[in-house]
Each structure stands twice: as structure tokens, then as C-alpha cells.
């Protein structure tokens, strides 16, 4: 087994508190409505949303922590749909320093990108902002589900009100959720494995950036779009 990556002074790191805020805003923006059976659990009576499975939470967080990968996936969807807004959104990310200053690389583990979230989730659970439920049997936990409680929804809104800079995460969570529309945790993992840098990263190492490749791809697609537009004007 490959040893965990050693701390790298050149690799941006987040604090437990930063992770807690990011994960709270992610759960707040990515939650679906809990069902009546879940709400019948006394501990979930105040639940207003749920993210089903740690795999899904981790894969959504990967795109949130890696704007270069998010932008490259937007370009992929643009090529498939021709929706110009996707090209523009990718350009907003890649034309800025966001892929450098907002990127927090994740480790490559056996099942893809992974970063321990236990500390951040513990902060949120101890504050009564989220709740966790295990699904499966006594001998084998099949998945963890994360429930946003009413207090967590209120705190998420207050954070953005008091510190508008955090609206960055609200905007990016909306992009990430739209990109993941209809995809479960395993589907998201499979899509992320299509990225060469992601799939080929050695286990236990940080997954490398795709910024340079994504920017070159953006330039090519812009040129192609402009050429098609000019031809249509003739």
C-alpha cells in the first residue's frame, strides 16, 4: 500500500473550520428533500435536506475544491450540447486565477478522489447543524447519509449574509449540482475517472491539475465557435 502523501508546503491546505463551512454550504446546496420515513426518525424531525452517500458528497466536493476540473467538465458538456452558457461559465473560471487560488487538491485513493471529512463533519454534527445516518446491517455499513437540519440551513444563510465572500461557494455549488444532475455517487466517480490526470494519479498522491490543458481546450473551442458563427453570418 502506498503511504499517505506527506505535507507539501507548496500544496494549499484547508483548516477544519474552513472545511466545515465549505461542507455545510455544499450540503445546503446539494440536498434533496427527505422522505416521510426519514422524517419519522425523532433525530431527523428538523431535517430539511439530505445528501445520500459519502461517495456522492466526496465527488461533489472534488469539483468544488478543483475549479480546473469543474471548468473542463463544463467544456465537455458544451461540446455535447452546444449550450453557449457552458462555454461562458468555463471561461469565467479559466480566464481568472481561480484554478490556482481556489484549488485544494485531493488524494487519490482506491475508489478515486478522497479527503477525510470526519473532522469537518464532526464540527457540524456537534453544533446540531447536520445529522448522519448509517444504512446497511450491523456487520456492514452500506452508506452514510448526511441530513441538513433546520439550524444548519439557517447558519448557512447567515454565513453568506455576514461574510459575502462565501457566496463564491454558493455559486460554485450550484454549478457542481447542475453538472451532477441525475448522477449518483458511483456515476460521478466513473465520470471523474475519465480524466487522465485523475485516473493515472498514483494511490496516496495528490491528483494533479488540468488547468493548462483546460485553458488550451477553452481557446480551441472558442476559436471553433467563432469560426462557426462567422460562417453563419455570411
C-alpha positions in Angstrom: 0.0 0.0 0.0 1.3 3.5 -0.9 2.0 5.7 2.1 -0.2 8.8 2.5 1.2 11.9 0.9 3.5 13.9 3.1 2.6 17.6 3.9 3.7 19.7 1.0 4.4 23.4 1.7 3.5 24.2 -1.9 0.1 22.5 -1.7 -2.7 24.7 -0.3 -4.3 23.3 2.8 -7.6 24.0 4.5 -8.4 24.2 8.2 -11.0 22.1 9.9 -13.2 25.2 10.2 -12.8 26.1 6.5 -13.7 22.6 5.6 -16.8 22.7 7.9 -18.1 25.9 6.2 -17.5 24.6 2.7 -19.2 21.2 3.5 -22.1 23.0 5.2 -22.6 25.2 2.1 -22.2 22.1 -0.1 -24.8 20.0 1.8 -27.1 23.0 1.9 -27.0 23.5 -1.9 -26.9 19.8 -2.9 -29.6 18.4 -0.6 -32.7 16.7 -1.8 -35.9 16.5 0.3 -36.0 13.8 3.0 -38.9 11.4 2.7 -41.6 10.8 5.2 -40.0 7.6 6.6 -36.8 9.6 7.3 -38.7 12.4 9.0 -40.4 10.0 11.3 -37.0 9.4 12.9 -37.1 11.7 16.0 -33.5 12.7 15.4 -34.4 13.9 11.9 -37.6 15.7 12.7 -35.8 19.0 11.9 -34.2 17.7 8.7 -34.8 19.9 5.6 -32.5 18.1 3.2 -30.2 15.1 2.6 -27.2 14.2 0.6 -27.2 10.4 0.1 -23.9 8.6 0.5 -20.4 9.7 1.4 -19.3 8.8 -2.1 -21.6 11.5 -3.6 -20.5 14.1 -1.0 -16.8 13.4 -1.8 -17.3 13.5 -5.6 -19.2 16.8 -5.4 -16.6 18.2 -3.1 -13.9 17.2 -5.6 -15.3 19.6 -8.2 -15.8 22.3 -5.6 -12.2 22.0 -4.5 -10.8 21.8 -8.0 -12.2 24.5 -10.3 -10.0 23.4 -13.1 -11.7 20.0 -13.3 -15.1 21.7 -12.9 -14.4 24.0 -15.9 -13.1 21.1 -18.0 -16.3 19.2 -17.3 -18.3 22.3 -18.4 -16.4 22.2 -21.6 -17.3 18.6 -22.1 -21.0 19.3 -21.6 -20.7 22.3 -24.0 -19.3 20.0 -26.7 -22.1 17.6 -26.2 -24.9 20.2 -26.0 -23.7 23.3 -27.8 -25.1 25.4 -25.0 -23.1 28.6 -25.1 -23.6 29.4 -21.5 -21.5 26.4 -20.5 -18.6 27.8 -22.6 -19.0 31.1 -20.9 -19.1 29.7 -17.4 -15.9 27.6 -18.1 -14.3 30.8 -19.4 -15.1 32.7 -16.3 -13.2 30.2 -14.3 -10.3 29.6 -16.6 -9.7 33.2 -17.6 -9.2 34.0 -13.9 -6.8 32.8 -11.3 -9.5 30.7 -9.7 -7.9 27.4 -10.7 -4.8 28.4 -8.8 -6.0 30.3 -5.8 -9.2 28.2 -5.1 -7.7 24.8 -5.8 -7.3 22.4 -2.9 -6.0 19.1 -4.3 -7.4 15.8 -3.0 -5.7 12.5 -2.5 -6.1 9.6 -4.9 -7.4 6.6 -3.1 -8.6 3.2 -4.2 -12.0 4.5 -5.1 -10.9 7.8 -6.5 -10.5 11.2 -5.0 -10.9 11.2 -1.2 -10.1 13.6 1.6 -11.1 12.8 5.2 -14.1 14.9 6.2 -14.6 13.4 9.6 -13.3 16.5 11.5 -15.4 18.9 9.5 -18.5 16.8 9.8 -17.9 16.3 13.5 -17.9 20.1 13.9 -21.2 20.4 12.1 -22.8 17.5 13.9 -21.7 18.7 17.4 -23.2 22.1 16.6 -26.5 20.5 15.7 -26.3 21.6 12.1 -26.3 18.2 10.4 -27.1 14.6 11.3 -25.7 11.4 9.9 -27.4 8.1 9.5 -25.8 4.8 8.5 -27.6 2.4 6.1 -26.9 -1.3 6.0 -26.6 -4.0 8.6 -24.8 -4.3 11.9 -22.0 -6.1 10.2 -21.7 -4.0 7.1 -22.4 -0.3 6.7 -23.5 0.2 3.1 -23.5 4.0 3.1 -23.7 7.2 5.1 -26.4 9.8 4.5 -26.0 13.4 5.6 -29.0 15.4 6.7 -29.2 19.2 6.8 -31.1 20.3 9.9 -33.1 23.5 10.1 -30.4 25.1 12.2 -27.8 24.2 9.6 -29.9 25.8 6.8 -30.2 29.0 8.9 -26.5 29.1 9.7 -25.6 28.6 6.0 -27.7 31.6 5.1 -26.2 33.6 8.0 -22.7 32.8 7.0 -23.2 34.2 3.5 -25.1 37.2 4.9 -22.3 38.1 7.3 -19.4 37.2 5.0 -20.5 37.8 1.4 -17.1 36.3 0.1 -18.6 32.9 0.9 -21.2 33.4 -1.8 -18.4 32.1 -4.1 -19.1 28.6 -2.7 -22.9 29.1 -3.1 -22.4 29.9 -6.8 -20.0 27.1 -7.4 -22.1 24.6 -5.5 -25.0 25.5 -7.9 -22.7 24.7 -10.9 -21.5 21.4 -9.3 -25.0 20.3 -8.6 -26.2 21.1 -12.1 -23.2 19.2 -13.6 -24.1 16.2 -11.4 -27.8 16.3 -12.2 -29.2 12.8 -12.2 -25.9 11.2 -11.3 -25.4 9.1 -8.2 -22.1 8.7 -6.3 -20.8 5.8 -8.5 -21.8 7.6 -11.7 -19.9 10.7 -10.5 -16.9 8.6 -9.7 -16.9 7.0 -13.1 -17.2 10.4 -14.9 -14.2 11.7 -12.9 -12.2 8.7 -13.8 -12.4 9.7 -17.5 -9.9 12.5 -16.7 -6.4 11.1 -17.4 -4.7 13.0 -14.6 -7.3 11.7 -12.2 -7.2 8.1 -13.3 -3.4 7.9 -13.5 -2.5 9.5 -10.2 -0.7 7.1 -8.0 -2.6 6.0 -5.0 -1.8 8.1 -1.9 -0.7 11.1 -4.0 -2.4 14.4 -4.8 -4.4 14.5 -8.0 -2.7 16.9 -10.4 -4.1 20.0 -12.1 -5.7 20.1 -15.5 -5.6 23.9 -15.8 -3.1 24.1 -18.7 -5.0 21.5 -20.7 -8.4 23.0 -19.9 -7.2 26.5 -20.9 -5.9 25.2 -24.2 -9.1 23.4 -24.8 -11.1 26.5 -24.0 -9.1 28.5 -26.6 -9.7 25.8 -29.2 -13.4 25.7 -28.6 -13.7 29.5 -28.6 -12.0 29.6 -31.9 -14.1 26.8 -33.3 -17.3 28.6 -32.1 -16.2 31.9 -33.6 -15.4 30.2 -36.9 -18.9 28.6 -37.0 -20.5 31.9 -36.0 -18.6 33.8 -38.8 -19.6 31.2 -41.3 -23.3 31.5 -40.3 -23.2 35.3 -40.7 -22.0 35.0 -44.4 
